[in-house]
Amino acid sequence: MKKPFSNIINKDKNTSLSKKEDSEKSKPLIIFGTIVSLSSIFLLLYTINNKFG
């Protein structure tokens, strides 16, 4: 059975490669999430302005 945090305790060459791959995969997700969040905020403000403004 593999311990859950053994890769943090035991540093080796494979962890640095996997961290690099994870950061490359997470950049598009961060950009997409930011765009979705900003568009939902603007849509909410637009709706509030039309309803109560």
HUTA-V884390 format. One record per residue. N is the residue number from 1. RES is the residue in one small letter. PHI is phi in degrees with one decimal (999 if undefined). BURIAL is + if it has 24 or more other C-alpha atoms within 12 Angstrom, else -. D_CENTER is the distance of its C-alpha to the mean C-alpha in whole Angstrom. Layout:
# HUTA-V884390
[[N RES PHI BURIAL D_CENTER] [N RES PHI BURIAL D_CENTER]]
This chain:
# HUTA-V884390
[[1 m 999 - 29] [2 k -86.1 - 26] [3 k -74.8 - 25] [4 p -64.5 - 21] [5 f -111.5 - 21] [6 s -68.7 - 24] [7 n -71.7 - 21] [8 i -77.2 - 21] [9 i -73.3 - 24] [10 n -96.2 - 26] [11 k -80.5 - 24] [12 d -143.3 - 25] [13 k -69.5 - 24] [14 n -69.5 - 22] [15 t -68.6 - 20] [16 s -67.5 - 19] [17 l -69.4 - 19] [18 s -69.4 - 16] [19 k -65.8 - 14] [20 k -65.9 - 15] [21 e -66.2 - 14] [22 d -64.9 - 11] [23 s -69.1 - 10] [24 e -69.3 - 11] [25 k -76.1 - 9] [26 s -82.3 - 6] [27 k -60.7 - 7] [28 p -64.0 - 8] [29 l -67.5 - 5] [30 i -65.8 - 4] [31 i -64.9 - 8] [32 f -63.3 - 9] [33 g -64.1 - 7] [34 t -65.1 - 9] [35 i -64.3 - 12] [36 v -64.7 - 12] [37 s -64.6 - 12] [38 l -65.2 - 14] [39 s -66.8 - 16] [40 s -69.6 - 17] [41 i -66.0 - 18] [42 f -65.1 - 20] [43 l -65.5 - 22] [44 l -64.5 - 22] [45 l -65.3 - 24] [46 y -63.5 - 26] [47 t -66.0 - 27] [48 i -64.3 - 28] [49 n -65.8 - 30] [50 n -73.2 - 32] [51 k -76.8 - 33] [52 f -112.0 - 34] [53 g -89.7 - 34]]
